[in-house]
């Protein structure tokens, strides 16, 4: 049956969302690519804004990783819905816990790890869980726009704290304490920094944890670029300071193992004092 073009449908496009979606980082990148004259051999283009290392032939994960994935697929053991209590899920969470515990002064267990479909889903899970009426969250400026997008969607109030360029993009601790109130549930810390590429020193991370304890908020530590660092500062995981304040660490295999398309990430609950358990948050 054909319907008239004058038929009244009870839905319509969202013009605000449509306009907002036109101003994304990717839209600007696509515009730049379209304007590049590839025939001009006098100029070379160095891409500095593409977060997918697999797009370059010189970056490829190990054959061991590829073979392990292939063996798992061909075994037909993993084609069903995952059960957290099954052996293979426990193997994965234990592996992540052991991997992270190598850098911590305490041991994580499989129960401290939640597997996610990449780091983006980890962000989605945490922001959604924290978005209770009246709550607010502290986000870095500049930062990673996915946090703003999900906070907006869940109607979680955002308060932006500054990163200080003259101090290697360190967190403005005084500014954080001034922004926070009794409804501040968490602060997001991105280390190594995205988009600035900075790597925080151990002393600065400890100050952030102490500020979080003073305010009474969680620390969400986005470590998607862990170990992909340049310069003299070594990467120090925020979970090292889990005895000062509860730390929820976001990580993934995307960058270090150069497989963002595999979509495997995690949330690690770095809370040796059991504060999350005592407050009914896990």
Helices and strands as residue ranges (DSSP letters): H 15-21, H 25-35, G 53-55, H 63-74, H 87-101, G 110-112, E 113-116, H 118-130, E 136-141, H 145-154, E 157-164, G 165-167, E 170-171, H 173-179, E 184-190, H 202-215, E 218-222, G 238-241, E 247-252, G 260-262, E 265-270, H 275-278
